[in-house]
Amino acid sequence: MATPRMRTIGALAAHYKALDEDTAVTAYFLRTKVLTGEIPHVCAGSKRLIAIEAVDAFLAGETSTAEPELQRGIIRPVAFSARR
């Protein structure tokens, strides 16, 4: 297995800009897709590292078949019942 080419969001935006000057792939676009979980990433301190191959797969329309990861440590609303 080859080592993935990991980049920050800004470096990825610059990578796609270098490939195509008129690209619509911006740092904002990448950040929103990373934060919604559509593009997998790894946190390294305050940075989010993304594999170039994962973004290429996302842009090609390939979807992940992996099970969604359980979210732990997130406060979620609990249904309130007025009955007592």
mmCIF file of the N, C-alpha and C atoms, coordinates in Angstrom:
data_MODEL
# 
_entry.id   MODEL 
# 
loop_
_atom_site.group_PDB 
_atom_site.id 
_atom_site.type_symbol 
_atom_site.label_atom_id 
_atom_site.label_alt_id 
_atom_site.label_comp_id 
_atom_site.label_asym_id 
_atom_site.label_entity_id 
_atom_site.label_seq_id 
_atom_site.pdbx_PDB_ins_code 
_atom_site.Cartn_x 
_atom_site.Cartn_y 
_atom_site.Cartn_z 
_atom_site.occupancy 
_atom_site.B_iso_or_equiv 
_atom_site.pdbx_formal_charge 
_atom_site.auth_seq_id 
_atom_site.auth_comp_id 
_atom_site.auth_asym_id 
_atom_site.auth_atom_id 
_atom_site.pdbx_PDB_model_num 
ATOM 1   N N  . MET A 1 1  ? 0.851   -1.180 0.000   1.00 0.00 ? 1  MET A N  1 
ATOM 2   C CA . MET A 1 1  ? 0.000   0.000  0.000   1.00 0.00 ? 1  MET A CA 1 
ATOM 3   C C  . MET A 1 1  ? 0.892   1.237  0.000   1.00 0.00 ? 1  MET A C  1 
ATOM 4   N N  . ALA A 1 2  ? 0.624   2.135  -0.893  1.00 0.00 ? 2  ALA A N  1 
ATOM 5   C CA . ALA A 1 2  ? 1.411   3.363  -1.008  1.00 0.00 ? 2  ALA A CA 1 
ATOM 6   C C  . ALA A 1 2  ? 1.018   4.350  0.083   1.00 0.00 ? 2  ALA A C  1 
ATOM 7   N N  . THR A 1 3  ? 1.964   5.155  0.487   1.00 0.00 ? 3  THR A N  1 
ATOM 8   C CA . THR A 1 3  ? 1.705   6.185  1.481   1.00 0.00 ? 3  THR A CA 1 
ATOM 9   C C  . THR A 1 3  ? 0.861   7.285  0.852   1.00 0.00 ? 3  THR A C  1 
ATOM 10  N N  . PRO A 1 4  ? -0.249  7.656  1.505   1.00 0.00 ? 4  PRO A N  1 
ATOM 11  C CA . PRO A 1 4  ? -1.091  8.707  0.914   1.00 0.00 ? 4  PRO A CA 1 
ATOM 12  C C  . PRO A 1 4  ? -0.389  10.060 0.939   1.00 0.00 ? 4  PRO A C  1 
ATOM 13  N N  . ARG A 1 5  ? -0.660  10.857 -0.063  1.00 0.00 ? 5  ARG A N  1 
ATOM 14  C CA . ARG A 1 5  ? -0.115  12.219 -0.135  1.00 0.00 ? 5  ARG A CA 1 
ATOM 15  C C  . ARG A 1 5  ? -1.065  13.131 0.618   1.00 0.00 ? 5  ARG A C  1 
ATOM 16  N N  . MET A 1 6  ? -0.703  13.441 1.864   1.00 0.00 ? 6  MET A N  1 
ATOM 17  C CA . MET A 1 6  ? -1.555  14.237 2.745   1.00 0.00 ? 6  MET A CA 1 
ATOM 18  C C  . MET A 1 6  ? -1.239  15.716 2.595   1.00 0.00 ? 6  MET A C  1 
ATOM 19  N N  . ARG A 1 7  ? -2.273  16.546 2.529   1.00 0.00 ? 7  ARG A N  1 
ATOM 20  C CA . ARG A 1 7  ? -2.120  17.985 2.385   1.00 0.00 ? 7  ARG A CA 1 
ATOM 21  C C  . ARG A 1 7  ? -3.114  18.691 3.293   1.00 0.00 ? 7  ARG A C  1 
ATOM 22  N N  . THR A 1 8  ? -2.806  19.935 3.636   1.00 0.00 ? 8  THR A N  1 
ATOM 23  C CA . THR A 1 8  ? -3.771  20.766 4.356   1.00 0.00 ? 8  THR A CA 1 
ATOM 24  C C  . THR A 1 8  ? -4.798  21.270 3.352   1.00 0.00 ? 8  THR A C  1 
ATOM 25  N N  . ILE A 1 9  ? -5.846  21.871 3.861   1.00 0.00 ? 9  ILE A N  1 
ATOM 26  C CA . ILE A 1 9  ? -6.908  22.380 2.987   1.00 0.00 ? 9  ILE A CA 1 
ATOM 27  C C  . ILE A 1 9  ? -6.360  23.451 2.048   1.00 0.00 ? 9  ILE A C  1 
ATOM 28  N N  . GLY A 1 10 ? -5.541  24.355 2.569   1.00 0.00 ? 10 GLY A N  1 
ATOM 29  C CA . GLY A 1 10 ? -4.966  25.414 1.736   1.00 0.00 ? 10 GLY A CA 1 
ATOM 30  C C  . GLY A 1 10 ? -4.040  24.865 0.672   1.00 0.00 ? 10 GLY A C  1 
ATOM 31  N N  . ALA A 1 11 ? -3.231  23.866 1.045   1.00 0.00 ? 11 ALA A N  1 
ATOM 32  C CA . ALA A 1 11 ? -2.311  23.260 0.080   1.00 0.00 ? 11 ALA A CA 1 
ATOM 33  C C  . ALA A 1 11 ? -3.072  22.498 -1.006  1.00 0.00 ? 11 ALA A C  1 
ATOM 34  N N  . LEU A 1 12 ? -4.175  21.868 -0.622  1.00 0.00 ? 12 LEU A N  1 
ATOM 35  C CA . LEU A 1 12 ? -4.999  21.173 -1.625  1.00 0.00 ? 12 LEU A CA 1 
ATOM 36  C C  . LEU A 1 12 ? -5.628  22.159 -2.601  1.00 0.00 ? 12 LEU A C  1 
ATOM 37  N N  . ALA A 1 13 ? -6.111  23.274 -2.095  1.00 0.00 ? 13 ALA A N  1 
ATOM 38  C CA . ALA A 1 13 ? -6.694  24.284 -2.979  1.00 0.00 ? 13 ALA A CA 1 
ATOM 39  C C  . ALA A 1 13 ? -5.636  24.799 -3.950  1.00 0.00 ? 13 ALA A C  1 
ATOM 40  N N  . ALA A 1 14 ? -4.421  25.013 -3.455  1.00 0.00 ? 14 ALA A N  1 
ATOM 41  C CA . ALA A 1 14 ? -3.331  25.471 -4.321  1.00 0.00 ? 14 ALA A CA 1 
ATOM 42  C C  . ALA A 1 14 ? -2.959  24.400 -5.344  1.00 0.00 ? 14 ALA A C  1 
ATOM 43  N N  . HIS A 1 15 ? -3.017  23.125 -4.938  1.00 0.00 ? 15 HIS A N  1 
ATOM 44  C CA . HIS A 1 15 ? -2.718  22.003 -5.838  1.00 0.00 ? 15 HIS A CA 1 
ATOM 45  C C  . HIS A 1 15 ? -3.688  21.996 -7.026  1.00 0.00 ? 15 HIS A C  1 
ATOM 46  N N  . TYR A 1 16 ? -4.988  22.118 -6.728  1.00 0.00 ? 16 TYR A N  1 
ATOM 47  C CA . TYR A 1 16 ? -5.979  22.107 -7.810  1.00 0.00 ? 16 TYR A CA 1 
ATOM 48  C C  . TYR A 1 16 ? -5.917  23.383 -8.649  1.00 0.00 ? 16 TYR A C  1 
ATOM 49  N N  . LYS A 1 17 ? -5.545  24.499 -8.034  1.00 0.00 ? 17 LYS A N  1 
ATOM 50  C CA . LYS A 1 17 ? -5.387  25.758 -8.773  1.00 0.00 ? 17 LYS A CA 1 
ATOM 51  C C  . LYS A 1 17 ? -4.212  25.655 -9.746  1.00 0.00 ? 17 LYS A C  1 
ATOM 52  N N  . ALA A 1 18 ? -3.126  24.948 -9.326  1.00 0.00 ? 18 ALA A N  1 
ATOM 53  C CA . ALA A 1 18 ? -1.972  24.772 -10.200 1.00 0.00 ? 18 ALA A CA 1 
ATOM 54  C C  . ALA A 1 18 ? -2.305  23.852 -11.380 1.00 0.00 ? 18 ALA A C  1 
ATOM 55  N N  . LEU A 1 19 ? -3.171  22.862 -11.136 1.00 0.00 ? 19 LEU A N  1 
ATOM 56  C CA . LEU A 1 19 ? -3.562  21.959 -12.215 1.00 0.00 ? 19 LEU A CA 1 
ATOM 57  C C  . LEU A 1 19 ? -4.482  22.639 -13.226 1.00 0.00 ? 19 LEU A C  1 
ATOM 58  N N  . ASP A 1 20 ? -5.381  23.505 -12.715 1.00 0.00 ? 20 ASP A N  1 
ATOM 59  C CA . ASP A 1 20 ? -6.346  24.176 -13.573 1.00 0.00 ? 20 ASP A CA 1 
ATOM 60  C C  . ASP A 1 20 ? -6.622  25.555 -12.983 1.00 0.00 ? 20 ASP A C  1 
ATOM 61  N N  . GLU A 1 21 ? -6.173  26.573 -13.673 1.00 0.00 ? 21 GLU A N  1 
ATOM 62  C CA . GLU A 1 21 ? -6.304  27.930 -13.145 1.00 0.00 ? 21 GLU A CA 1 
ATOM 63  C C  . GLU A 1 21 ? -7.756  28.361 -12.950 1.00 0.00 ? 21 GLU A C  1 
ATOM 64  N N  . ASP A 1 22 ? -8.672  27.814 -13.735 1.00 0.00 ? 22 ASP A N  1 
ATOM 65  C CA . ASP A 1 22 ? -10.083 28.186 -13.645 1.00 0.00 ? 22 ASP A CA 1 
ATOM 66  C C  . ASP A 1 22 ? -10.902 27.209 -12.802 1.00 0.00 ? 22 ASP A C  1 
ATOM 67  N N  . THR A 1 23 ? -10.255 26.457 -11.930 1.00 0.00 ? 23 THR A N  1 
ATOM 68  C CA . THR A 1 23 ? -10.955 25.454 -11.142 1.00 0.00 ? 23 THR A CA 1 
ATOM 69  C C  . THR A 1 23 ? -11.942 26.091 -10.169 1.00 0.00 ? 23 THR A C  1 
ATOM 70  N N  . ALA A 1 24 ? -12.998 25.347 -9.881  1.00 0.00 ? 24 ALA A N  1 
ATOM 71  C CA . ALA A 1 24 ? -13.985 25.795 -8.894  1.00 0.00 ? 24 ALA A CA 1 
ATOM 72  C C  . ALA A 1 24 ? -13.716 25.163 -7.530  1.00 0.00 ? 24 ALA A C  1 
ATOM 73  N N  . VAL A 1 25 ? -12.675 24.350 -7.434  1.00 0.00 ? 25 VAL A N  1 
ATOM 74  C CA . VAL A 1 25 ? -12.308 23.719 -6.167  1.00 0.00 ? 25 VAL A CA 1 
ATOM 75  C C  . VAL A 1 25 ? -11.518 24.744 -5.356  1.00 0.00 ? 25 VAL A C  1 
ATOM 76  N N  . THR A 1 26 ? -12.180 25.304 -4.348  1.00 0.00 ? 26 THR A N  1 
ATOM 77  C CA . THR A 1 26 ? -11.568 26.332 -3.517  1.00 0.00 ? 26 THR A CA 1 
ATOM 78  C C  . THR A 1 26 ? -11.361 25.794 -2.102  1.00 0.00 ? 26 THR A C  1 
ATOM 79  N N  . ALA A 1 27 ? -10.642 26.552 -1.288  1.00 0.00 ? 27 ALA A N  1 
ATOM 80  C CA . ALA A 1 27 ? -10.427 26.163 0.103   1.00 0.00 ? 27 ALA A CA 1 
ATOM 81  C C  . ALA A 1 27 ? -11.763 26.099 0.838   1.00 0.00 ? 27 ALA A C  1 
ATOM 82  N N  . TYR A 1 28 ? -12.662 27.013 0.557   1.00 0.00 ? 28 TYR A N  1 
ATOM 83  C CA . TYR A 1 28 ? -13.981 27.012 1.194   1.00 0.00 ? 28 TYR A CA 1 
ATOM 84  C C  . TYR A 1 28 ? -14.752 25.742 0.840   1.00 0.00 ? 28 TYR A C  1 
ATOM 85  N N  . PHE A 1 29 ? -14.756 25.369 -0.433  1.00 0.00 ? 29 PHE A N  1 
ATOM 86  C CA . PHE A 1 29 ? -15.426 24.149 -0.885  1.00 0.00 ? 29 PHE A CA 1 
ATOM 87  C C  . PHE A 1 29 ? -14.858 22.929 -0.164  1.00 0.00 ? 29 PHE A C  1 
ATOM 88  N N  . LEU A 1 30 ? -13.528 22.821 -0.139  1.00 0.00 ? 30 LEU A N  1 
ATOM 89  C CA . LEU A 1 30 ? -12.896 21.677 0.514   1.00 0.00 ? 30 LEU A CA 1 
ATOM 90  C C  . LEU A 1 30 ? -13.200 21.648 2.010   1.00 0.00 ? 30 LEU A C  1 
ATOM 91  N N  . ARG A 1 31 ? -13.140 22.799 2.657   1.00 0.00 ? 31 ARG A N  1 
ATOM 92  C CA . ARG A 1 31 ? -13.398 22.869 4.099   1.00 0.00 ? 31 ARG A CA 1 
ATOM 93  C C  . ARG A 1 31 ? -14.815 22.411 4.421   1.00 0.00 ? 31 ARG A C  1 
ATOM 94  N N  . THR A 1 32 ? -15.807 22.847 3.637   1.00 0.00 ? 32 THR A N  1 
ATOM 95  C CA . THR A 1 32 ? -17.185 22.441 3.914   1.00 0.00 ? 32 THR A CA 1 
ATOM 96  C C  . THR A 1 32 ? -17.374 20.940 3.715   1.00 0.00 ? 32 THR A C  1 
ATOM 97  N N  . LYS A 1 33 ? -16.736 20.372 2.701   1.00 0.00 ? 33 LYS A N  1 
ATOM 98  C CA . LYS A 1 33 ? -16.860 18.934 2.460   1.00 0.00 ? 33 LYS A CA 1 
ATOM 99  C C  . LYS A 1 33 ? -16.155 18.125 3.547   1.00 0.00 ? 33 LYS A C  1 
ATOM 100 N N  . VAL A 1 34 ? -15.050 18.645 4.058   1.00 0.00 ? 34 VAL A N  1 
ATOM 101 C CA . VAL A 1 34 ? -14.336 17.973 5.146   1.00 0.00 ? 34 VAL A CA 1 
ATOM 102 C C  . VAL A 1 34 ? -15.156 18.042 6.427   1.00 0.00 ? 34 VAL A C  1 
ATOM 103 N N  . LEU A 1 35 ? -15.699 19.215 6.744   1.00 0.00 ? 35 LEU A N  1 
ATOM 104 C CA . LEU A 1 35 ? -16.453 19.380 7.988   1.00 0.00 ? 35 LEU A CA 1 
ATOM 105 C C  . LEU A 1 35 ? -17.765 18.606 7.996   1.00 0.00 ? 35 LEU A C  1 
ATOM 106 N N  . THR A 1 36 ? -18.359 18.381 6.822   1.00 0.00 ? 36 THR A N  1 
ATOM 107 C CA . THR A 1 36 ? -19.580 17.578 6.758   1.00 0.00 ? 36 THR A CA 1 
ATOM 108 C C  . THR A 1 36 ? -19.292 16.089 6.702   1.00 0.00 ? 36 THR A C  1 
ATOM 109 N N  . GLY A 1 37 ? -18.020 15.725 6.558   1.00 0.00 ? 37 GLY A N  1 
ATOM 110 C CA . GLY A 1 37 ? -17.646 14.314 6.540   1.00 0.00 ? 37 GLY A CA 1 
ATOM 111 C C  . GLY A 1 37 ? -17.694 13.671 5.172   1.00 0.00 ? 37 GLY A C  1 
ATOM 112 N N  . GLU A 1 38 ? -17.944 14.450 4.144   1.00 0.00 ? 38 GLU A N  1 
ATOM 113 C CA . GLU A 1 38 ? -18.003 13.891 2.799   1.00 0.00 ? 38 GLU A CA 1 
ATOM 114 C C  . GLU A 1 38 ? -16.618 13.519 2.274   1.00 0.00 ? 38 GLU A C  1 
ATOM 115 N N  . ILE A 1 39 ? -15.605 14.214 2.751   1.00 0.00 ? 39 ILE A N  1 
ATOM 116 C CA . ILE A 1 39 ? -14.223 13.896 2.413   1.00 0.00 ? 39 ILE A CA 1 
ATOM 117 C C  . ILE A 1 39 ? -13.528 13.519 3.713   1.00 0.00 ? 39 ILE A C  1 
ATOM 118 N N  . PRO A 1 40 ? -12.960 12.310 3.788   1.00 0.00 ? 40 PRO A N  1 
ATOM 119 C CA . PRO A 1 40 ? -12.298 11.892 5.031   1.00 0.00 ? 40 PRO A CA 1 
ATOM 120 C C  . PRO A 1 40 ? -11.021 12.682 5.285   1.00 0.00 ? 40 PRO A C  1 
ATOM 121 N N  . HIS A 1 41 ? -10.713 12.882 6.566   1.00 0.00 ? 41 HIS A N  1 
ATOM 122 C CA . HIS A 1 41 ? -9.529  13.648 6.940   1.00 0.00 ? 41 HIS A CA 1 
ATOM 123 C C  . HIS A 1 41 ? -8.958  13.120 8.248   1.00 0.00 ? 41 HIS A C  1 
ATOM 124 N N  . VAL A 1 42 ? -7.781  13.589 8.574   1.00 0.00 ? 42 VAL A N  1 
ATOM 125 C CA . VAL A 1 42 ? -7.117  13.258 9.826   1.00 0.00 ? 42 VAL A CA 1 
ATOM 126 C C  . VAL A 1 42 ? -6.754  14.572 10.494  1.00 0.00 ? 42 VAL A C  1 
ATOM 127 N N  . CYS A 1 43 ? -7.047  14.695 11.783  1.00 0.00 ? 43 CYS A N  1 
ATOM 128 C CA . CYS A 1 43 ? -6.672  15.903 12.514  1.00 0.00 ? 43 CYS A CA 1 
ATOM 129 C C  . CYS A 1 43 ? -5.249  15.750 13.035  1.00 0.00 ? 43 CYS A C  1 
ATOM 130 N N  . ALA A 1 44 ? -4.439  16.768 12.824  1.00 0.00 ? 44 ALA A N  1 
ATOM 131 C CA . ALA A 1 44 ? -3.074  16.833 13.342  1.00 0.00 ? 44 ALA A CA 1 
ATOM 132 C C  . ALA A 1 44 ? -2.946  18.177 14.047  1.00 0.00 ? 44 ALA A C  1 
ATOM 133 N N  . GLY A 1 45 ? -3.254  18.187 15.327  1.00 0.00 ? 45 GLY A N  1 
ATOM 134 C CA . GLY A 1 45 ? -3.305  19.452 16.041  1.00 0.00 ? 45 GLY A CA 1 
ATOM 135 C C  . GLY A 1 45 ? -4.512  20.227 15.557  1.00 0.00 ? 45 GLY A C  1 
ATOM 136 N N  . SER A 1 46 ? -4.297  21.459 15.129  1.00 0.00 ? 46 SER A N  1 
ATOM 137 C CA . SER A 1 46 ? -5.411  22.262 14.610  1.00 0.00 ? 46 SER A CA 1 
ATOM 138 C C  . SER A 1 46 ? -5.556  22.122 13.094  1.00 0.00 ? 46 SER A C  1 
ATOM 139 N N  . LYS A 1 47 ? -4.676  21.356 12.471  1.00 0.00 ? 47 LYS A N  1 
ATOM 140 C CA . LYS A 1 47 ? -4.744  21.165 11.014  1.00 0.00 ? 47 LYS A CA 1 
ATOM 141 C C  . LYS A 1 47 ? -5.585  19.950 10.679  1.00 0.00 ? 47 LYS A C  1 
ATOM 142 N N  . ARG A 1 48 ? -6.187  19.995 9.524   1.00 0.00 ? 48 ARG A N  1 
ATOM 143 C CA . ARG A 1 48 ? -6.912  18.846 8.989   1.00 0.00 ? 48 ARG A CA 1 
ATOM 144 C C  . ARG A 1 48 ? -6.152  18.393 7.749   1.00 0.00 ? 48 ARG A C  1 
ATOM 145 N N  . LEU A 1 49 ? -5.680  17.159 7.778   1.00 0.00 ? 49 LEU A N  1 
ATOM 146 C CA . LEU A 1 49 ? -4.913  16.619 6.663   1.00 0.00 ? 49 LEU A CA 1 
ATOM 147 C C  . LEU A 1 49 ? -5.807  15.728 5.826   1.00 0.00 ? 49 LEU A C  1 
ATOM 148 N N  . ILE A 1 50 ? -5.749  15.935 4.522   1.00 0.00 ? 50 ILE A N  1 
ATOM 149 C CA . ILE A 1 50 ? -6.597  15.210 3.583   1.00 0.00 ? 50 ILE A CA 1 
ATOM 150 C C  . ILE A 1 50 ? -5.713  14.569 2.525   1.00 0.00 ? 50 ILE A C  1 
ATOM 151 N N  . ALA A 1 51 ? -6.027  13.339 2.165   1.00 0.00 ? 51 ALA A N  1 
ATOM 152 C CA . ALA A 1 51 ? -5.295  12.653 1.105   1.00 0.00 ? 51 ALA A CA 1 
ATOM 153 C C  . ALA A 1 51 ? -5.778  13.169 -0.242  1.00 0.00 ? 51 ALA A C  1 
ATOM 154 N N  . ILE A 1 52 ? -4.827  13.480 -1.115  1.00 0.00 ? 52 ILE A N  1 
ATOM 155 C CA . ILE A 1 52 ? -5.185  13.961 -2.462  1.00 0.00 ? 52 ILE A CA 1 
ATOM 156 C C  . ILE A 1 52 ? -6.044  12.914 -3.176  1.00 0.00 ? 52 ILE A C  1 
ATOM 157 N N  . GLU A 1 53 ? -5.724  11.651 -2.952  1.00 0.00 ? 53 GLU A N  1 
ATOM 158 C CA . GLU A 1 53 ? -6.476  10.566 -3.597  1.00 0.00 ? 53 GLU A CA 1 
ATOM 159 C C  . GLU A 1 53 ? -7.936  10.557 -3.151  1.00 0.00 ? 53 GLU A C  1 
ATOM 160 N N  . ALA A 1 54 ? -8.198  10.904 -1.872  1.00 0.00 ? 54 ALA A N  1 
ATOM 161 C CA . ALA A 1 54 ? -9.572  10.933 -1.369  1.00 0.00 ? 54 ALA A CA 1 
ATOM 162 C C  . ALA A 1 54 ? -10.373 12.046 -2.041  1.00 0.00 ? 54 ALA A C  1 
ATOM 163 N N  . VAL A 1 55 ? -9.736  13.187 -2.264  1.00 0.00 ? 55 VAL A N  1 
ATOM 164 C CA . VAL A 1 55 ? -10.425 14.299 -2.928  1.00 0.00 ? 55 VAL A CA 1 
ATOM 165 C C  . VAL A 1 55 ? -10.665 13.951 -4.392  1.00 0.00 ? 55 VAL A C  1 
ATOM 166 N N  . ASP A 1 56 ? -9.670  13.346 -5.039  1.00 0.00 ? 56 ASP A N  1 
ATOM 167 C CA . ASP A 1 56 ? -9.851  12.932 -6.431  1.00 0.00 ? 56 ASP A CA 1 
ATOM 168 C C  . ASP A 1 56 ? -11.016 11.955 -6.557  1.00 0.00 ? 56 ASP A C  1 
ATOM 169 N N  . ALA A 1 57 ? -11.117 11.001 -5.617  1.00 0.00 ? 57 ALA A N  1 
ATOM 170 C CA . ALA A 1 57 ? -12.214 10.030 -5.640  1.00 0.00 ? 57 ALA A CA 1 
ATOM 171 C C  . ALA A 1 57 ? -13.550 10.728 -5.423  1.00 0.00 ? 57 ALA A C  1 
ATOM 172 N N  . PHE A 1 58 ? -13.600 11.695 -4.501  1.00 0.00 ? 58 PHE A N  1 
ATOM 173 C CA . PHE A 1 58 ? -14.830 12.430 -4.246  1.00 0.00 ? 58 PHE A CA 1 
ATOM 174 C C  . PHE A 1 58 ? -15.253 13.209 -5.483  1.00 0.00 ? 58 PHE A C  1 
ATOM 175 N N  . LEU A 1 59 ? -14.304 13.888 -6.124  1.00 0.00 ? 59 LEU A N  1 
ATOM 176 C CA . LEU A 1 59 ? -14.621 14.682 -7.306  1.00 0.00 ? 59 LEU A CA 1 
ATOM 177 C C  . LEU A 1 59 ? -15.023 13.811 -8.495  1.00 0.00 ? 59 LEU A C  1 
ATOM 178 N N  . ALA A 1 60 ? -14.550 12.557 -8.504  1.00 0.00 ? 60 ALA A N  1 
ATOM 179 C CA . ALA A 1 60 ? -14.922 11.638 -9.575  1.00 0.00 ? 60 ALA A CA 1 
ATOM 180 C C  . ALA A 1 60 ? -16.294 11.006 -9.336  1.00 0.00 ? 60 ALA A C  1 
ATOM 181 N N  . GLY A 1 61 ? -16.883 11.294 -8.167  1.00 0.00 ? 61 GLY A N  1 
ATOM 182 C CA . GLY A 1 61 ? -18.212 10.770 -7.877  1.00 0.00 ? 61 GLY A CA 1 
ATOM 183 C C  . GLY A 1 61 ? -18.219 9.454  -7.152  1.00 0.00 ? 61 GLY A C  1 
ATOM 184 N N  . GLU A 1 62 ? -17.059 8.984  -6.746  1.00 0.00 ? 62 GLU A N  1 
ATOM 185 C CA . GLU A 1 62 ? -16.998 7.725  -6.006  1.00 0.00 ? 62 GLU A CA 1 
ATOM 186 C C  . GLU A 1 62 ? -17.405 7.985  -4.568  1.00 0.00 ? 62 GLU A C  1 
ATOM 187 N N  . THR A 1 63 ? -18.224 7.093  -4.033  1.00 0.00 ? 63 THR A N  1 
ATOM 188 C CA . THR A 1 63 ? -18.662 7.241  -2.649  1.00 0.00 ? 63 THR A CA 1 
ATOM 189 C C  . THR A 1 63 ? -17.998 6.192  -1.788  1.00 0.00 ? 63 THR A C  1 
ATOM 190 N N  . SER A 1 64 ? -17.841 6.515  -0.532  1.00 0.00 ? 64 SER A N  1 
ATOM 191 C CA . SER A 1 64 ? -17.225 5.594  0.406   1.00 0.00 ? 64 SER A CA 1 
ATOM 192 C C  . SER A 1 64 ? -18.225 4.518  0.793   1.00 0.00 ? 64 SER A C  1 
ATOM 193 N N  . THR A 1 65 ? -17.782 3.261  0.825   1.00 0.00 ? 65 THR A N  1 
ATOM 194 C CA . THR A 1 65 ? -18.649 2.165  1.232   1.00 0.00 ? 65 THR A CA 1 
ATOM 195 C C  . THR A 1 65 ? -18.414 1.797  2.690   1.00 0.00 ? 65 THR A C  1 
ATOM 196 N N  . ALA A 1 66 ? -17.538 2.518  3.360   1.00 0.00 ? 66 ALA A N  1 
ATOM 197 C CA . ALA A 1 66 ? -17.242 2.228  4.756   1.00 0.00 ? 66 ALA A CA 1 
ATOM 198 C C  . ALA A 1 66 ? -18.423 2.629  5.638   1.00 0.00 ? 66 ALA A C  1 
ATOM 199 N N  . GLU A 1 67 ? -18.554 1.912  6.759   1.00 0.00 ? 67 GLU A N  1 
ATOM 200 C CA . GLU A 1 67 ? -19.587 2.249  7.732   1.00 0.00 ? 67 GLU A CA 1 
ATOM 201 C C  . GLU A 1 67 ? -19.333 3.632  8.288   1.00 0.00 ? 67 GLU A C  1 
ATOM 202 N N  . PRO A 1 68 ? -20.349 4.429  8.469   1.00 0.00 ? 68 PRO A N  1 
ATOM 203 C CA . PRO A 1 68 ? -20.123 5.734  9.091   1.00 0.00 ? 68 PRO A CA 1 
ATOM 204 C C  . PRO A 1 68 ? -19.635 5.539  10.522  1.00 0.00 ? 68 PRO A C  1 
ATOM 205 N N  . GLU A 1 69 ? -18.699 6.362  10.925  1.00 0.00 ? 69 GLU A N  1 
ATOM 206 C CA . GLU A 1 69 ? -18.111 6.254  12.247  1.00 0.00 ? 69 GLU A CA 1 
ATOM 207 C C  . GLU A 1 69 ? -19.073 6.810  13.288  1.00 0.00 ? 69 GLU A C  1 
ATOM 208 N N  . LEU A 1 70 ? -19.153 6.121  14.435  1.00 0.00 ? 70 LEU A N  1 
ATOM 209 C CA . LEU A 1 70 ? -19.996 6.614  15.509  1.00 0.00 ? 70 LEU A CA 1 
ATOM 210 C C  . LEU A 1 70 ? -19.391 7.881  16.067  1.00 0.00 ? 70 LEU A C  1 
ATOM 211 N N  . GLN A 1 71 ? -20.212 8.843  16.344  1.00 0.00 ? 71 GLN A N  1 
ATOM 212 C CA . GLN A 1 71 ? -19.728 10.096 16.892  1.00 0.00 ? 71 GLN A CA 1 
ATOM 213 C C  . GLN A 1 71 ? -19.853 10.030 18.405  1.00 0.00 ? 71 GLN A C  1 
ATOM 214 N N  . ARG A 1 72 ? -18.727 10.074 19.070  1.00 0.00 ? 72 ARG A N  1 
ATOM 215 C CA . ARG A 1 72 ? -18.704 10.031 20.522  1.00 0.00 ? 72 ARG A CA 1 
ATOM 216 C C  . ARG A 1 72 ? -18.262 11.385 21.047  1.00 0.00 ? 72 ARG A C  1 
ATOM 217 N N  . GLY A 1 73 ? -18.758 11.726 22.219  1.00 0.00 ? 73 GLY A N  1 
ATOM 218 C CA . GLY A 1 73 ? -18.359 12.974 22.841  1.00 0.00 ? 73 GLY A CA 1 
ATOM 219 C C  . GLY A 1 73 ? -19.083 14.191 22.309  1.00 0.00 ? 73 GLY A C  1 
ATOM 220 N N  . ILE A 1 74 ? -20.156 13.973 21.573  1.00 0.00 ? 74 ILE A N  1 
ATOM 221 C CA . ILE A 1 74 ? -20.926 15.091 21.032  1.00 0.00 ? 74 ILE A CA 1 
ATOM 222 C C  . ILE A 1 74 ? -22.248 15.157 21.784  1.00 0.00 ? 74 ILE A C  1 
ATOM 223 N N  . ILE A 1 75 ? -22.561 16.318 22.290  1.00 0.00 ? 75 ILE A N  1 
ATOM 224 C CA . ILE A 1 75 ? -23.821 16.496 23.005  1.00 0.00 ? 75 ILE A CA 1 
ATOM 225 C C  . ILE A 1 75 ? -24.928 16.586 21.979  1.00 0.00 ? 75 ILE A C  1 
ATOM 226 N N  . ARG A 1 76 ? -25.924 15.760 22.136  1.00 0.00 ? 76 ARG A N  1 
ATOM 227 C CA . ARG A 1 76 ? -27.039 15.780 21.206  1.00 0.00 ? 76 ARG A CA 1 
ATOM 228 C C  . ARG A 1 76 ? -28.334 15.990 21.989  1.00 0.00 ? 76 ARG A C  1 
ATOM 229 N N  . PRO A 1 77 ? -29.346 16.557 21.367  1.00 0.00 ? 77 PRO A N  1 
ATOM 230 C CA . PRO A 1 77 ? -30.578 16.843 22.092  1.00 0.00 ? 77 PRO A CA 1 
ATOM 231 C C  . PRO A 1 77 ? -31.298 15.556 22.488  1.00 0.00 ? 77 PRO A C  1 
ATOM 232 N N  . VAL A 1 78 ? -31.933 15.613 23.640  1.00 0.00 ? 78 VAL A N  1 
ATOM 233 C CA . VAL A 1 78 ? -32.711 14.491 24.130  1.00 0.00 ? 78 VAL A CA 1 
ATOM 234 C C  . VAL A 1 78 ? -34.174 14.919 24.125  1.00 0.00 ? 78 VAL A C  1 
ATOM 235 N N  . ALA A 1 79 ? -35.039 14.009 23.712  1.00 0.00 ? 79 ALA A N  1 
ATOM 236 C CA . ALA A 1 79 ? -36.473 14.328 23.657  1.00 0.00 ? 79 ALA A CA 1 
ATOM 237 C C  . ALA A 1 79 ? -36.970 14.648 25.058  1.00 0.00 ? 79 ALA A C  1 
ATOM 238 N N  . PHE A 1 80 ? -37.742 15.686 25.158  1.00 0.00 ? 80 PHE A N  1 
ATOM 239 C CA . PHE A 1 80 ? -38.289 16.119 26.440  1.00 0.00 ? 80 PHE A CA 1 
ATOM 240 C C  . PHE A 1 80 ? -39.749 15.711 26.505  1.00 0.00 ? 80 PHE A C  1 
ATOM 241 N N  . SER A 1 81 ? -40.107 15.097 27.593  1.00 0.00 ? 81 SER A N  1 
ATOM 242 C CA . SER A 1 81 ? -41.488 14.692 27.782  1.00 0.00 ? 81 SER A CA 1 
ATOM 243 C C  . SER A 1 81 ? -42.088 15.567 28.873  1.00 0.00 ? 81 SER A C  1 
ATOM 244 N N  . ALA A 1 82 ? -43.262 16.154 28.621  1.00 0.00 ? 82 ALA A N  1 
ATOM 245 C CA . ALA A 1 82 ? -43.917 17.009 29.574  1.00 0.00 ? 82 ALA A CA 1 
ATOM 246 C C  . ALA A 1 82 ? -44.655 16.194 30.634  1.00 0.00 ? 82 ALA A C  1 
ATOM 247 N N  . ARG A 1 83 ? -44.812 14.896 30.410  1.00 0.00 ? 83 ARG A N  1 
ATOM 248 C CA . ARG A 1 83 ? -45.493 14.032 31.379  1.00 0.00 ? 83 ARG A CA 1 
ATOM 249 C C  . ARG A 1 83 ? -44.630 13.830 32.605  1.00 0.00 ? 83 ARG A C  1 
ATOM 250 N N  . ARG A 1 84 ? -45.288 13.768 33.761  1.00 0.00 ? 84 ARG A N  1 
ATOM 251 C CA . ARG A 1 84 ? -44.558 13.435 35.003  1.00 0.00 ? 84 ARG A CA 1 
ATOM 252 C C  . ARG A 1 84 ? -45.361 12.529 35.826  1.00 0.00 ? 84 ARG A C  1 
# 
